[in-house]
Amino acid sequence: MKRWLLFVLLLGCMLLPAAAQEDAPLPPAVRALIKDTHPRHTITAFSGYGDDTMGQWALALTLDGQHVLVIAEKARGQAAYAITLENPAAFPPGDSQPGVLIDTGGDVVFVSFRDTEHLWSYRAGKSDGTWGKVEVAVYPNQPALAEHTEWGMRVQDGLLMSEVLETDENDSIIARGEWPPIPVPHIRGKTHLATYDWQLFPAYPPQLVMPDGEPRAEVLDALTPPGWTRTAADINRGGIYVQGTDGQGHMRLLLKAWVGDNTGGYYVDSITQPLPQGTWINPQPLGMEVAIYPYMDKEDTRFYCIFRRDRYGVWGLRYIEGSATMRIDPHYVKDDREPPGQYYFGDHPWNDICEVDITTLPGTFDKALQQLDQSNWAMVNNPNPKDRLHLRKTPDRSAPTWGKFYNGTPLRVLQRRGEWVQVQIPTGLRIGAPEGWMMAKFLAFGADMNHVQPAFPELTHVDSITQTLPRGTWINPQPLGMEVAIYPYMDNEDIRFYYC
């Protein structure tokens, strides 16, 4: 995180005109070296420290619209300055306004340039006499905007790690998010300051996979399982999705969920059961879920289901839309047609997409309830709904308590011991969920849970707001989210423009 913040703080300095960057004059010895090694080039920008006796200098040299990054260094006691690094692919050609900046402490260099849409910054440090891998920051070249989106990138173990920062006019961070790492075989061997190629890093990392971006065949090939014929690929915050036909001719979907952050982690791969031909997917752009449209019901092509990943990289069914509308949680199902519908708690077979046959998903809510196993579940059912039931640490009414719970609290039953029941509060965590003991006479078990009136019934929200919108606007509420996407088509050259 601090690494990307440093980019934000220094980017403005790096992109100043070359004359404004010159905090020290270029020593005559360095000018003489450049004149000798690059006699036809012009020094476009430079930054560094030192004099004729010692120093470290980064320079951008230009000849016929082509720019070269050069670093010249001389340690105290050495006979003369020497060029220690030269990269002719560091800058795009033409009027890209190349810039360089040596950090005041030395051994850290920032390289910058711009195009019509973006400002680019590459950072690298020097360790044990060698300039290391670059880290990249991309910033919009739109000074008039009050809010900005900045992407930070670096390559680690063959994966492009990236995160995005949303900042306001004061450079205060509004939001920060990480995206799944992307395999980048085309950048292999070109990640260090001396070898990187400005053309290989994307301005928007997801575009390497997104169908409406600039997908690269090398990236998609690296994502596709052996023996598959790829038909589609996409990406969102939740993961990477590759759809194709396997070696046996079955249509399947690979879902890659990154478990970790942009400093490290691992992928959990999930492959679906065979899908109907014609199936297509729609990852929610900024979400952690993917909608699958299997087109099983020819009379209702709106049928789709949504799977969302959990923190462990497992994709569970969370929503069905079609002849029935159901919201599904790891521990309950709910009829969503007439809110506030009732929650039915229990175990169901749809929490891992690898084990779900989408062609046999329940078409009605009654069929969904038939597959809900409530045998190992209970619910707080206190005769006095205003009272709360203790979760004791041991099966004793005088034992310390973990807390008190209202009517309607669902519980997983672990064991029964006389008038006591050991229960667990479902949290979605594999470890660490609260466990304790409750008295059986204050609980409802199995299907009897469905008749318990919760202490806090779900409320129906009736407030509304209105907004004047451009003619032609359309909306897309995110099915499992708390937001709505609005497409006002204000920019006729980019009909993908929308805001939430």
Secondary structure per residue as TSV (DSSP state, phi and psi in degrees):
chain	resnum	aa	ss	phi	psi
A	1	M	-	360.0	-47.6
A	2	K	H	-62.1	-32.5
A	3	R	H	-61.7	-44.8
A	4	W	H	-70.4	-34.6
A	5	L	H	-62.9	-35.1
A	6	L	H	-62.8	-37.8
A	7	F	H	-58.9	-45.1
A	8	V	H	-60.6	-43.0
A	9	L	H	-68.4	-35.2
A	10	L	H	-96.7	-12.7
A	11	L	H	-61.2	-42.0
A	12	G	H	-60.6	-40.9
A	13	C	H	-64.9	-39.7
A	14	M	H	-68.5	-29.3
A	15	L	T	-96.6	11.7
A	16	L	S	-70.8	157.1
A	17	P	-	-54.4	151.9
A	18	A	H	-55.4	-40.6
A	19	A	H	-62.8	-32.4
A	20	A	H	-75.5	-16.4
A	21	Q	H	-86.0	-14.3
A	22	E	-	-76.1	90.2
A	23	D	S	-84.0	-7.5
A	24	A	S	-153.5	146.5
A	25	P	-	-69.8	147.8
A	26	L	-	-73.2	124.0
A	27	P	-	-60.2	143.8
A	28	P	H	-54.2	-33.0
A	29	A	H	-64.8	-34.8
A	30	V	H	-72.7	-41.3
A	31	R	H	-61.4	-39.8
A	32	A	H	-65.5	-38.3
A	33	L	H	-63.0	-45.7
A	34	I	H	-65.6	-39.4
A	35	K	H	-63.1	-33.0
A	36	D	H	-77.6	-41.0
A	37	T	H	-88.0	-30.4
A	38	H	-	-134.6	67.3
A	39	P	T	-62.5	-24.8
A	40	R	T	-97.0	-8.1
A	41	H	-	-82.4	153.6
A	42	T	E	-105.3	138.9
A	43	I	E	-78.7	109.5
A	44	T	E	-86.5	-38.6
A	45	A	E	-153.8	151.4
A	46	F	E	-154.3	157.2
A	47	S	E	-158.8	146.8
A	48	G	E	164.3	-159.5
A	49	Y	E	-147.7	159.7
A	50	G	E	113.6	-172.6
A	51	D	-	-143.2	-156.8
A	52	D	S	-70.4	-18.1
A	53	T	S	-87.4	-29.4
A	54	M	S	-167.5	159.7
A	55	G	E	161.1	177.6
A	56	Q	E	-144.7	122.7
A	57	W	E	-136.4	134.0
A	58	A	E	-106.8	137.4
A	59	L	E	-136.7	147.2
A	60	A	E	-108.9	120.6
A	61	L	E	-110.0	144.8
A	62	T	E	-131.0	137.5
A	63	L	E	-147.4	119.7
A	64	D	T	52.2	42.6
A	65	G	T	79.6	-0.6
A	66	Q	E	-102.5	136.0
A	67	H	E	-114.8	146.0
A	68	V	E	-129.7	136.1
A	69	L	E	-91.0	129.4
A	70	V	E	-133.2	140.0
A	71	I	E	-121.9	127.5
A	72	A	E	-115.5	134.0
A	73	E	E	-139.3	151.9
A	74	K	E	-150.7	121.6
A	75	A	-	-85.6	153.2
A	76	R	T	-60.4	129.8
A	77	G	T	98.4	-15.8
A	78	Q	-	-76.2	156.1
A	79	A	S	-70.3	-37.5
A	80	A	S	-160.0	163.9
A	81	Y	-	-64.6	149.0
A	82	A	E	-139.6	148.0
A	83	I	E	-79.1	116.8
A	84	T	E	-99.7	-11.3
A	85	L	E	-155.6	139.5
A	86	E	E	-145.8	124.8
A	87	N	E	-132.8	105.4
A	88	P	T	-77.7	-6.3
A	89	A	T	-107.2	16.7
A	90	A	S	-76.9	-27.3
A	91	F	S	-126.4	148.7
A	92	P	-	-72.6	153.5
A	93	P	S	-73.5	169.0
A	94	G	S	84.4	-155.4
A	95	D	S	-83.6	63.2
A	96	S	-	-94.7	1.7
A	97	Q	-	50.9	60.7
A	98	P	-	-62.0	141.7
A	99	G	E	-138.6	156.3
A	100	V	E	-139.1	153.2
A	101	L	E	-151.6	121.8
A	102	I	E	-92.6	126.7
A	103	D	-	-59.9	148.9
A	104	T	T	-59.0	-27.0
A	105	G	T	-83.4	-7.3
A	106	G	S	80.8	165.6
A	107	D	S	62.1	16.5
A	108	V	E	-137.4	125.3
A	109	V	E	-124.2	142.0
A	110	F	E	-116.1	130.8
A	111	V	E	-117.1	133.4
A	112	S	E	-136.5	155.5
A	113	F	E	-161.0	176.0
A	114	R	E	-143.1	156.0
A	115	D	-	-125.2	-166.6
A	116	T	S	-67.7	-22.9
A	117	E	S	-114.2	-23.1
A	118	H	E	-139.0	154.8
A	119	L	E	-107.2	133.1
A	120	W	E	-117.4	141.1
A	121	S	E	-137.6	132.2
A	122	Y	E	-117.9	130.2
A	123	R	E	-119.1	140.3
A	124	A	E	-149.6	148.4
A	125	G	E	-113.4	164.4
A	126	K	E	-113.7	130.3
A	127	S	E	-140.1	133.9
A	128	D	T	52.6	38.9
A	129	G	T	80.5	5.1
A	130	T	E	-125.5	134.3
A	131	W	E	-76.1	131.7
A	132	G	-	-91.7	-160.4
A	133	K	B	-71.3	151.7
A	134	V	-	-88.0	148.8
A	135	E	E	-117.4	139.9
A	136	V	E	-117.0	139.1
A	137	A	E	-127.1	134.5
A	138	V	E	-122.9	130.0
A	139	Y	E	-129.9	143.8
A	140	P	E	-68.3	138.6
A	141	N	S	-90.1	60.6
A	142	Q	-	-138.1	77.9
A	143	P	T	-58.8	-24.7
A	144	A	T	-75.3	-17.4
A	145	L	-	-70.9	136.8
A	146	A	S	-77.1	-32.2
A	147	E	S	-116.6	146.6
A	148	H	E	-132.5	154.3
A	149	T	E	-116.4	123.1
A	150	E	E	-118.7	133.8
A	151	W	E	-105.1	135.3
A	152	G	E	-114.3	137.7
A	153	M	E	-140.6	152.1
A	154	R	E	-160.1	157.9
A	155	V	E	-104.0	128.4
A	156	Q	E	-138.0	123.7
A	157	D	T	53.2	39.6
A	158	G	T	79.4	5.1
A	159	L	E	-114.4	138.7
A	160	L	E	-86.0	107.0
A	161	M	E	-87.0	135.3
A	162	S	E	-146.0	153.1
A	163	E	E	-146.0	157.3
A	164	V	E	-122.0	138.4
A	165	L	E	-117.4	131.8
A	166	E	E	-104.3	123.8
A	167	T	E	-126.3	154.5
A	168	D	-	-95.5	-169.5
A	169	E	T	-66.2	-17.0
A	170	N	T	-99.1	12.5
A	171	D	-	63.2	19.2
A	172	S	-	-80.0	139.9
A	173	I	E	-76.4	122.8
A	174	I	E	-88.1	-43.7
A	175	A	E	-152.7	155.3
A	176	R	E	-142.1	136.6
A	177	G	E	-149.9	148.5
A	178	E	E	-106.0	145.5
A	179	W	E	-111.4	158.1
A	180	P	E	-59.7	137.9
A	181	P	E	-60.8	145.5
A	182	I	E	-119.4	129.6
A	183	P	E	-65.2	134.0
A	184	V	-	-130.8	70.7
A	185	P	G	-62.0	-23.8
A	186	H	G	-73.0	-12.7
A	187	I	G	-101.2	-2.4
A	188	R	T	-57.2	129.1
A	189	G	T	81.2	2.3
A	190	K	-	-131.7	51.1
A	191	T	-	-117.0	-7.9
A	192	H	B	-94.0	164.9
A	193	L	T	-58.0	-36.1
A	194	A	T	-79.2	-16.1
A	195	T	T	-123.5	-10.0
A	196	Y	-	-66.4	152.4
A	197	D	-	-120.9	121.4
A	198	W	G	-57.6	-25.5
A	199	Q	G	-75.1	-16.6
A	200	L	G	-88.1	-20.2
A	201	F	S	-92.5	134.1
A	202	P	-	-83.3	151.9
A	203	A	S	-71.8	-28.4
A	204	Y	S	-135.2	98.3
A	205	P	G	-50.2	-42.4
A	206	P	G	-58.5	-20.0
A	207	Q	G	-65.9	-14.5
A	208	L	G	-67.9	-18.1
A	209	V	T	-120.2	-36.5
A	210	M	-	-59.6	137.4
A	211	P	T	-65.3	-28.0
A	212	D	T	-98.1	15.8
A	213	G	S	-102.3	-131.2
A	214	E	-	-129.7	66.1
A	215	P	-	-61.8	140.8
A	216	R	-	-104.2	134.9
A	217	A	H	-59.7	-38.3
A	218	E	H	-63.6	-38.1
A	219	V	H	-67.6	-47.8
A	220	L	H	-65.5	-37.2
A	221	D	H	-64.0	-37.3
A	222	A	H	-68.7	-23.8
A	223	L	H	-87.9	-21.7
A	224	T	S	-82.6	128.8
A	225	P	-	-60.1	148.3
A	226	P	T	-57.9	138.4
A	227	G	T	86.8	-6.8
A	228	W	-	-87.9	149.7
A	229	T	E	-104.6	109.5
A	230	R	E	-73.1	136.3
A	231	T	E	-116.5	-22.5
A	232	A	E	-162.3	156.5
A	233	A	E	-152.0	150.5
A	234	D	E	-160.5	175.7
A	235	I	E	-153.1	148.6
A	236	N	E	-150.2	-170.6
A	237	R	T	-61.7	-26.3
A	238	G	T	-78.0	-31.6
A	239	G	E	173.1	-169.0
A	240	I	E	-116.4	140.6
A	241	Y	E	-125.9	128.5
A	242	V	E	-127.2	122.5
A	243	Q	E	-110.1	140.2
A	244	G	E	-175.4	-177.2
A	245	T	E	-105.7	128.2
A	246	D	-	-80.9	-176.7
A	247	G	T	-65.0	-18.6
A	248	Q	T	-96.2	5.0
A	249	G	S	86.8	10.4
A	250	H	-	-91.9	135.5
A	251	M	E	-75.3	127.8
A	252	R	E	-140.1	167.9
A	253	L	E	-126.8	127.6
A	254	L	E	-97.6	128.0
A	255	L	E	-115.9	121.3
A	256	K	E	-108.3	115.7
A	257	A	E	-111.0	122.0
A	258	W	E	-83.6	123.8
A	259	V	E	-107.4	106.4
A	260	G	E	147.6	-152.2
A	261	D	E	-139.9	-165.1
A	262	N	T	-82.2	10.5
A	263	T	T	-103.4	-14.4
A	264	G	E	161.9	165.2
A	265	G	E	158.3	-154.2
A	266	Y	E	-156.6	159.4
A	267	Y	E	-94.0	138.3
A	268	V	E	-107.3	117.6
A	269	D	E	-96.5	132.2
A	270	S	E	-125.0	133.0
A	271	I	E	-120.4	130.3
A	272	T	-	-73.5	166.0
A	273	Q	S	-66.3	164.6
A	274	P	-	-52.2	137.9
A	275	L	B	-107.6	154.1
A	276	P	-	-63.1	146.0
A	277	Q	T	-61.5	139.7
A	278	G	T	95.8	-6.1
A	279	T	-	-61.8	139.0
A	280	W	E	-135.6	159.8
A	281	I	E	-120.0	157.6
A	282	N	E	-144.9	87.7
A	283	P	E	-63.9	135.2
A	284	Q	-	-67.4	124.8
A	285	P	T	-51.3	-46.1
A	286	L	T	-112.6	14.8
A	287	G	S	-100.1	-171.0
A	288	M	S	-116.3	22.5
A	289	E	E	-136.3	167.5
A	290	V	E	-135.4	134.2
A	291	A	E	-93.1	134.9
A	292	I	E	-117.0	125.1
A	293	Y	E	-109.6	95.9
A	294	P	-	-84.7	-9.4
A	295	Y	-	52.4	44.4
A	296	M	-	-77.9	-34.3
A	297	D	-	-98.0	100.5
A	298	K	T	-66.7	-20.4
A	299	E	T	-87.0	-9.8
A	300	D	-	-144.6	85.0
A	301	T	T	-73.2	-0.8
A	302	R	T	-78.9	-7.2
A	303	F	-	-60.4	129.4
A	304	Y	E	-156.2	165.4
A	305	C	E	-134.0	151.0
A	306	I	E	-119.8	131.3
A	307	F	E	-113.0	135.9
A	308	R	E	-121.8	141.0
A	309	R	E	-83.6	153.2
A	310	D	-	-103.8	-175.3
A	311	R	T	-67.6	-14.6
A	312	Y	T	-97.0	1.4
A	313	G	S	85.7	15.6
A	314	V	-	-100.5	135.3
A	315	W	E	-100.9	119.0
A	316	G	E	-114.0	151.0
A	317	L	E	-67.9	130.9
A	318	R	E	-128.0	-10.1
A	319	Y	E	-162.9	141.0
A	320	I	E	-129.8	131.3
A	321	E	E	-126.9	128.8
A	322	G	S	168.5	-131.5
A	323	S	S	-64.9	-25.9
A	324	A	S	-121.9	148.5
A	325	T	-	-121.0	113.3
A	326	M	E	-131.2	137.6
A	327	R	E	-102.5	132.1
A	328	I	E	-128.6	133.2
A	329	D	E	-116.6	166.7
A	330	P	T	-54.3	-22.4
A	331	H	T	-128.7	11.1
A	332	Y	E	-157.6	165.3
A	333	V	E	-128.3	152.9
A	334	K	E	-146.9	131.3
A	335	D	E	-75.4	117.8
A	336	D	-	-99.1	8.8
A	337	R	S	-76.0	-34.9
A	338	E	S	-130.6	79.8
A	339	P	S	-65.2	150.7
A	340	P	S	-87.0	102.2
A	341	G	-	-70.8	163.7
A	342	Q	-	-84.0	147.9
A	343	Y	E	-94.4	129.0
A	344	Y	E	-111.2	114.0
A	345	F	E	-93.7	146.4
A	346	G	S	161.8	-169.2
A	347	D	B	-102.6	137.4
A	348	H	-	-132.2	167.2
A	349	P	S	-93.9	22.9
A	350	W	-	-118.1	22.6
A	351	N	S	-89.3	-2.5
A	352	D	-	-139.0	113.2
A	353	I	G	-59.7	-24.6
A	354	C	G	-63.9	-24.8
A	355	E	G	-106.5	5.9
A	356	V	-	-101.2	125.1
A	357	D	-	-92.0	104.7
A	358	I	G	-62.2	-26.7
A	359	T	G	-70.9	-14.1
A	360	T	G	-111.8	14.3
A	361	L	S	-60.8	147.2
A	362	P	-	-62.8	134.1
A	363	G	S	-88.3	-15.4
A	364	T	S	-132.7	162.2
A	365	F	H	-67.7	-35.5
A	366	D	H	-61.1	-39.4
A	367	K	H	-67.9	-32.4
A	368	A	H	-66.2	-41.1
A	369	L	H	-64.4	-31.2
A	370	Q	H	-64.7	-23.7
A	371	Q	T	-99.3	7.1
A	372	L	-	-94.0	117.5
A	373	D	B	-94.1	109.8
A	374	Q	-	-101.8	10.0
A	375	S	T	-66.5	-28.3
A	376	N	T	-106.6	30.3
A	377	W	E	-129.7	153.5
A	378	A	E	-145.0	173.6
A	379	M	E	-147.1	140.4
A	380	V	E	-60.3	128.2
A	381	N	-	-140.6	69.9
A	382	N	-	-78.0	134.2
A	383	P	S	-56.4	-31.2
A	384	N	S	-101.3	102.0
A	385	P	T	-63.3	-16.0
A	386	K	T	-85.1	-13.2
A	387	D	S	-86.8	165.2
A	388	R	-	-126.5	151.3
A	389	L	E	-102.5	131.5
A	390	H	E	-70.3	141.8
A	391	L	E	-103.2	99.3
A	392	R	E	-82.3	150.6
A	393	K	S	-73.8	-27.4
A	394	T	S	-137.2	162.0
A	395	P	S	-75.6	71.1
A	396	D	S	-153.5	130.9
A	397	R	T	-66.8	-16.3
A	398	S	T	-97.5	1.2
A	399	A	S	-71.5	154.1
A	400	P	-	-57.9	155.0
A	401	T	E	-115.7	147.0
A	402	W	E	-83.5	-14.7
A	403	G	E	149.9	177.8
A	404	K	E	-122.3	143.8
A	405	F	E	-129.1	141.2
A	406	Y	-	-80.4	165.8
A	407	N	T	-56.5	140.6
A	408	G	T	95.9	-5.8
A	409	T	-	-70.9	120.1
A	410	P	E	-77.0	149.3
A	411	L	E	-141.0	139.1
A	412	R	E	-90.9	127.4
A	413	V	E	-84.7	124.6
A	414	L	E	-97.4	-42.4
A	415	Q	E	-167.0	159.2
A	416	R	E	-115.3	140.3
A	417	R	E	-140.6	93.6
A	418	G	T	63.3	-126.3
A	419	E	T	-84.5	4.9
A	420	W	E	-113.7	152.5
A	421	V	E	-132.3	127.6
A	422	Q	E	-84.4	126.3
A	423	V	E	-131.6	164.1
A	424	Q	E	-129.3	136.4
A	425	I	-	-81.1	118.2
A	426	P	-	-68.4	126.3
A	427	T	-	-126.1	-11.2
A	428	G	S	88.7	-4.3
A	429	L	-	-90.2	141.5
A	430	R	S	-75.3	-29.1
A	431	I	S	-133.9	154.7
A	432	G	-	91.3	-0.7
A	433	A	-	-67.2	138.5
A	434	P	-	-60.7	132.8
A	435	E	E	-127.9	149.7
A	436	G	E	-176.8	-161.9
A	437	W	E	-123.6	138.6
A	438	M	E	-130.6	155.4
A	439	M	E	-78.0	131.3
A	440	A	G	-62.3	-31.7
A	441	K	G	-69.4	-13.4
A	442	F	G	-104.3	18.9
A	443	L	E	-124.3	151.8
A	444	A	E	-110.1	136.7
A	445	F	E	-114.0	149.4
A	446	G	G	56.7	-135.3
A	447	A	G	-65.1	-19.0
A	448	D	G	-63.9	-20.7
A	449	M	G	-60.6	-29.7
A	450	N	G	-69.3	-9.7
A	451	H	G	-106.9	2.4
A	452	V	-	-78.6	131.8
A	453	Q	-	-87.7	116.6
A	454	P	-	-65.2	150.5
A	455	A	S	-66.0	-26.7
A	456	F	S	-126.2	84.8
A	457	P	-	-58.9	150.6
A	458	E	-	-65.0	137.7
A	459	L	-	-92.4	149.9
A	460	T	-	-99.7	123.6
A	461	H	-	-86.5	124.4
A	462	V	-	-118.0	-2.5
A	463	D	-	-67.7	155.0
A	464	S	-	-149.1	159.0
A	465	I	-	-133.4	156.1
A	466	T	-	-123.3	154.4
A	467	Q	-	-148.3	134.6
A	468	T	-	-78.4	125.3
A	469	L	-	-124.0	157.4
A	470	P	-	-62.3	148.3
A	471	R	T	-62.4	134.8
A	472	G	T	98.4	-4.6
A	473	T	-	-65.0	142.0
A	474	W	E	-135.9	160.1
A	475	I	E	-122.4	159.3
A	476	N	E	-144.5	88.5
A	477	P	E	-62.1	134.0
A	478	Q	-	-73.1	120.8
A	479	P	T	-54.1	-42.0
A	480	L	T	-108.6	11.1
A	481	G	S	-103.1	-171.9
A	482	M	S	-116.7	26.8
A	483	E	-	-141.8	165.2
A	484	V	E	-129.6	133.7
A	485	A	E	-88.0	133.9
A	486	I	E	-118.0	125.2
A	487	Y	E	-108.9	93.1
A	488	P	-	-85.5	-8.0
A	489	Y	-	52.4	44.4
A	490	M	-	-76.7	-28.3
A	491	D	-	-107.2	101.8
A	492	N	T	-66.0	-16.1
A	493	E	T	-88.2	-7.8
A	494	D	-	-144.4	85.7
A	495	I	T	-73.2	-2.1
A	496	R	T	-81.1	-6.7
A	497	F	-	-60.7	130.7
A	498	Y	-	-157.6	166.3
A	499	Y	B	-142.6	159.4
A	500	C	-	-114.6	360.0
